[in-house]
Amino acid sequence: MQSKFLNLAAVGFGVAAALAFTPAAQAHEYGHHHHHYRAAYNARPLTVTKHHHRYYEAPVAAAAPDPWHGPAPIITGPNYVAATIVSLPFRVANTIFPAYGDPATNPLILVGAPIHVAAQVAEFPFYAVGTVFGAPPPITY
């Protein structure tokens, strides 16, 4: 006599085998991407229709200020020159005293970090003036 557990396992195995070998029903056959089922065409239940794409013109963006043409170079040109002159001492100091890193391995960072902050403070007016006229930041310190 077999136990109830073995009977249940045998029935479960039989159901699982039957489901594994039964072809899966195609549930999305008629609603798939661009195939549409038309009830009127029983002889042709599957028809392919064409998508109609509508292309719209891109919206016109507001004109951004051009810092290199018109009256803006009168301001942005000298601003770039002055920013370069002001940033040169800080760039030289940055080559000797790095601003970033681990102070435990390189103690020069303890001098370089305050120099970097001072450079950012000194160069901020040039950044502000250039930004008003649409120029990118003049300093990449």
Summary of the structure (lengths in Angstrom):
residues: 141
radius of gyration: 36.7
end to end distance: 87.2
largest distance: 103.2
contacts: 281
relative contact order: 0.10
helix: 47%
strand: 4%
